[in-house]
């Protein structure tokens, strides 16, 4: 189960932080590291700070976008240090660990960390199923990247050990992140085609719909039904356009 938990670092600035994250991961039994568009690929400085965790560092996968990093994941949890304009389903570290462990037997799951200076963007956070916030001292809440990874990885390991390495699994089948992105693309295209979304002035419609569906978290079968509904709308629009052309 721990082997199916993926740590994703987005646009990391300093290679030393990547090495320190690899070390933090290995101490807690995690090995899957993905780097999204790092400013620089891991180098000798990263290896030095990884200490005995260079196997995790050398096995890291580098991809250009967050969407590619999580496309095959059924659960994606993004770290968030501050409140956003659009509230998202929020977990504390223990809830986060429990959810990662319960779903990791079914498919890869991802825990996403943002840039050292600014974290994840709103667009990136909207690609996550849940957000997790570490309730540090509000008077001094400064956690560096490796500290944040270590804190959440520790929660995962403690619950893994407390469950005697056999955590309760969630048999519900949820769509992978890539399937959800294809649904959102289809939804936006259909709503634009019907005129609900005005292409020149789209506003916050899609952001709010993402929040709605994220909160509801449709199962795989439910998402298939929603895709079928959109397809029926598409066909009706085409049929109406053809009839209007014939009448003309």
Secondary structure, DSSP 8 states (H G I E B T S, - for coil): -GGGEEEEEES-S-HHHHHHHHHHHHHTT--EEEEES-SS---HHHHHHHGGGHHHHHT-EEES-HHHHHTTEEEEEEE-SS--SS---EE-HHHHHHHHHHHHTTSEEEEEE-BTTTB--HHHHTTSSEEE-----TTS----HHHHHHHHHHHHHHHHHHTTT--------B--HHHHHHHHHHHHHHHHHTTSSBTTB-TTHHHHHHHHHHHHT-BHHHHHHHHHHHHHHHHHHHHHHHHHHHH-
